[in-house]
């Protein structure tokens, strides 16, 4: 074959060109991600997941949880709330001014204008950055997911279909007991849940002397027969450790929002 | 009609074969290459920090939250409980004979935060009068390794908790204070603390 060499060269360059576009370029841009500072803090994010949670990620993967659950949140918009922190020397004037102004759901420019007006009247303001969107109004999180959130995950379990709810922040919503019971019998905790029970992650054991502290507190038709108890296997414990480690609860430069002290949040 | 078309195509296509000069190809290829390099140098204007709904890095920078007083208090409490609370107590009550209280301390509540800031920055050895009591102990420069914003947060927390009524402290204030007292040795008691300008 006379043209063999030139065919090889042409194919090689065609492949190399697309490889550098699809693989090399993205790796150079996103593959170098490291820990970043949490906003207004010197703490780093994210931390390595605990050992059991790292094992749990493989359990999550092997049972195909990502086929029905996502771990990525979207965000449709961002808005500013202007909050008065001190009324200053002329509280009446400031309060009158505030009554005429729109203080929530502003763009940054509007918020700057409003806080400028209030500051000119003698009050002190703070501008809160709030992420908005369908996922956030469902209470699934405070901001959209970013690449850093998955820094330690291998493989990353993003998921693309939401047969069940998004799990980005599931570690903040429930505790270990809830998760275990839910895995054993989803219907008992979530009415009309269509999640299949994962009973094979649990063992039915005869109570030998003292009951195990890990036994599930089951009642009604799902309670084991007298003298027996339901205990989670290693897989179940690791999976729950992974679920509890899912928490995207800090503001980052690429996902900014204002953290509110718990007291302020309650007031809302 | 169709005959005419056929004829005209044949006559115009065949005899003259206009040649494109080779240098034009070379110039076009070079131009294409230069465009590619330019595009690549800017990574296609891709920024790995910018996610929807933000459109560009300027917009993202505009929406960064300024550390509000509430966030400062929260951050300060974290630092306080990991560093300061061991001696000064979880509620700033101090430790008898070892560490003076921060709650109700005249140094902490002073209008200017500088004295409250200099102590963790430089350390304090010797006699000091705090809240109606004389203290004589030693404190290492526990706050010297903190970042400006962390020290500001912990000072804000101390000055705003347990009944203290000091104003909040900004990271820029702390930076200015640190520049002013850079290289100063450990403070020698109350006399030394008052002497720092």
Interface residues (C-beta under 8 A of the other chain):
Chain A: X25 X29 X30 X33 X39 X40 X41 X42 X74 X75 X76 X77 X78 X80 X85 X108 X126 X127 X128 X129 X133 X144 X146 X147 X251 X253 X254 X255 X256 X257 X258 X259 X260 X261 X263 X264
Chain B: X43 X46 X48 X49 X50 X51 X52 X53 X54 X60 X62 X63 X64 X65 X66 X67 X68 X69 X70 X71 X72 X73 X74 X75 X146 X147 X149 X150
